[in-house]
Amino acid sequence: MPSVFARRTHDKDRLEKDVKQTLYKCYLRFIEVLRPTAFVMENVKGLLSARNYGEGVFGHIRADMEALGYELHSMVVKDPERPHDFIVRADEFGVPQARHRVILFGTRSGCGQGAPGVMTPRPVITVDQVLGEMPRIRSGFSSRVHDKLDWKEYVRKAAEKLMLTPEGSALGPSLEPVMEGKHLPSAQHADGIGAEDRNPLSDWYRGHLAGSGVLPEHVARNHMDSDLDRYLFCAAYAQEHKTCAKLYDFPKYLLPNHKNAEGAVEGKEVVFADRFHVQLSDQPSTTVTSHISKDGHYFIHPDPSQCRSLTVREAARLQTFPDDYFFMGNRTDQYRQVGNAVPPLLAQQMAQVVADWIDEPSVGYYR
């Protein structure tokens, strides 16, 4: 189901009357015709608080499913009492991403299978654990950069300029290696991958590629030179402060040239003050969405020396796609496919709950 609730609360009346909030009825028609023994339905968290003409959408869904002869169960709470008991937090089940979605497990009444079980929590896995040992690559310059620039020299001078500002001077430990030209990657792509001793999901990712060095679609985007400056600052800030910089934290010369950022200089409230967002190394990533296909501002790599947004392969890893899964089309298409997906490792665990309920054998990564 599409995400129709995100960042749209500014127009409550229009939102309540939005026919997209009743799109679940299309899904309902399939249930009505096919009469499956069980089904699994996914939607965004906003479903729980969304209202349609004054009534809760979640209540409508539950009532309509029950009218068809189905009971709704949670994948994570044995006896759900509240709507929020239906939220599945992917980061609690071995997925390195804080992707929180409503998952409804429906079973046809009278099947005699008993109450279904729930998924088993797994250790939290961080961005650094799954991306930290991937080959280091650099960003490139977009076609809008007319000058022929040397990437390493540009990034080194960008670090020097940043260090001259009050905001940048506090980031010395993260910026000094860049200023000195240490460990700066030379290529925008990687032909292979080495050992991944720190990656607890290495067997899952490498799968059929175990023992080989193949790593597809790990190619960095091109960025505007001004965005390289911002990515450098944001990554260094996150490394030093263990949190993401907001526009209020930026040196003035790095603020985007648009009205939305004007108030940041005076400390006024700014809409989308977190528009440049680093994926913190020691935590699961934020939700990977299809917006990554438009720009990488919300998916900045945590290593300051790489000055770039995430590659398709890195985004795919945060979604737990194995490295041998190939995405078709151009890079924009590939990012969109990654962002629109349910994490395969999470989907497999949900499928095992269903398999156990219908008493069918299953084999999974965590079995």
C-alpha positions, -999 to 999 in steps of 0.1 A, spaced: 0 0 0 14 35 -8 27 59 19 -1 85 18 4 98 53 40 108 55 47 146 58 11 155 49 -4 165 83 -3 202 73 -37 198 56 -58 177 80 -92 182 63 -79 172 29 -61 143 44 -92 130 61 -111 131 28 -83 115 7 -97 85 -11 -63 69 -10 -70 61 27 -95 36 15 -72 19 -10 -71 -11 13 -105 -19 -1 -88 -30 -33 -68 -55 -12 -100 -65 5 -116 -74 -28 -88 -99 -35 -94 -114 -1 -131 -116 -7 -127 -135 -41 -97 -157 -33 -107 -166 3 -71 -175 14 -64 -194 46 -41 -165 56 -28 -132 43 -2 -106 53 -8 -69 47 17 -41 51 12 -4 55 29 27 71 26 36 108 4 66 99 -24 41 92 -29 38 130 -36 75 135 -52 83 101 -89 93 101 -114 93 73 -144 116 77 -138 116 115 -134 78 119 -101 58 123 -90 40 92 -75 12 112 -109 5 128 -125 4 93 -99 -21 82 -104 -43 112 -142 -43 110 -142 -50 72 -118 -79 76 -138 -94 104 -170 -90 83 -154 -112 57 -147 -138 83 -110 -131 92 -92 -125 124 -63 -100 126 -32 -110 145 1 -92 153 34 -106 141 51 -94 173 25 -94 201 8 -126 211 -25 -110 222 -26 -75 207 -48 -50 226 -38 -17 210 -34 -7 173 3 -1 180 8 -38 189 7 -44 151 38 -23 144 68 -44 134 101 -26 140 126 -42 116 156 -32 137 144 -55 165 146 -85 141 181 -84 127 176 -58 100 201 -29 101 173 -3 95 148 14 117 119 6 94 87 6 113 56 -7 95 21 -19 104 19 -56 95 -15 -74 97 -16 -112 98 -51 -123 88 -64 -158 93 -97 -172 81 -121 -180 110 -129 -216 116 -97 -230 102 -89 -248 135 -52 -239 134 -52 -222 168 -35 -188 175 -4 -180 155 30 -174 171 51 -143 168 86 -135 155 116 -139 177 136 -107 185 172 -106 172 203 -86 182 205 -50 168 228 -47 138 243 -13 129 252 5 97 289 1 104 286 -37 108 271 -41 73 287 -13 54 320 -6 73 340 -32 55 327 -26 20 352 -11 -4 358 26 2 349 47 -29 347 84 -35 320 106 -49 322 123 -83 313 157 -96 280 163 -114 278 177 -149 268 210 -135 303 215 -122 319 232 -152 355 233 -139 378 204 -143 384 196 -106 408 172 -89 385 153 -64 412 147 -38 425 182 -38 390 197 -38 380 176 -7 412 184 11 407 222 5 371 219 16 382 204 49 407 233 53 380 259 46 356 242 71 382 241 98 385 280 96 349 283 108 337 281 144 314 252 135 341 233 117 370 239 142 353 216 167 355 187 142 393 185 140 397 148 147 374 139 118 387 166 94 424 165 100 430 132 82 411 146 52 431 178 53 463 158 52 450 137 23 451 105 43 430 75 32 411 94 5 396 69 -20 406 73 -56 378 56 -75 340 59 -78 334 22 -80 347 -10 -66 353 -42 -86 352 -65 -56 349 -71 -19 372 -85 7 367 -103 41 339 -91 63 348 -104 98 327 -78 116 295 -84 96 271 -106 115 250 -110 83 280 -119 61 266 -154 53 232 -139 44 246 -112 22 273 -132 4 252 -164 -1 260 -178 -35 289 -153 -39 307 -167 -9 344 -171 -17 342 -146 -47 350 -110 -48 320 -99 -69 301 -69 -56 276 -54 -81 261 -19 -81 286 -4 -57 291 28 -77 290 63 -62 268 90 -76 280 123 -89 273 153 -67 275 191 -70 307 205 -55 286 225 -29 270 192 -18 304 176 -13 312 204 11 279 197 30 284 160 31 319 164 44 306 187 72 276 164 80 297 132 82 324 148 103 297 164 126 280 130 131 313 113 138 322 138 165 288 144 181 271 110 175 241 128 161 231 144 128 236 181 121 206 203 116 207 234 94 211 254 125 245 238 131 258 245 96 284 272 88 266 300 70 284 294 37 271 258 36 234 267 39 214 259 8 204 289 -12 166 287 -8 139 303 15 136 272 36 171 277 50 170 315 56 158 313 92 186 289 102 211 318 104 189 336 130 179 304 148 143 306 136 122 275 131 130 258 97 109 232 80 130 201 72 160 213 92 173 177 89 173 176 51 210 166 51 211 134 71 240 111 79 234 74 85 250 70 119 276 42 121 267 29 155 229 26 149 206 10 124 199 33 95 168 54 91 141 41 68 153 36 33 126 50 11 121 55 -27 131 92 -22 167 80 -23 161 78 -61 158 117 -62 188 127 -42 211 114 -15 208 142 10 190 120 35 213 91 30 249 104 35 276 79 41 291 82 76 328 83 65 338 120 59 366 110 36 342 95 10 320 126 7 290 109 -9 256 94 -5 249 57 -4 253 35 -34 226 12 -46 244 -18 -31 247 -1 3 211 9 3 202 -27 -7 223 -40 22 204 -18 47 173 -34 32 190 -69 36 190 -78 -1 218 -104 -7 247 -92 -28 237 -115 -56 204 -97 -61 206 -76 -92 185 -45 -97 173 -37 -133 171 -4 -151 191 27 -147 204 38 -113 172 59 -105 151 28 -112 174 7 -90 172 31 -60 134 31 -64 132 -7 -64 153 -8 -32 133 18 -14 99 4 -22 107 -31 -10 101 -50 22 134 -61 37 139 -97 25 153 -109 58 122 -95 76 99 -109 50 114 -144 55 108 -142 93 72 -132 87 68 -161 62 81 -185 89 53 -174 113 27 -181 86 43 -214 77 44 -225 114 7 -216 117 -4 -237 87 20 -264 99 42 -264 69 80 -270 71 102 -239 64 139 -232 62 152 -197 70 183 -178 79 175 -179 116 163 -215 117 
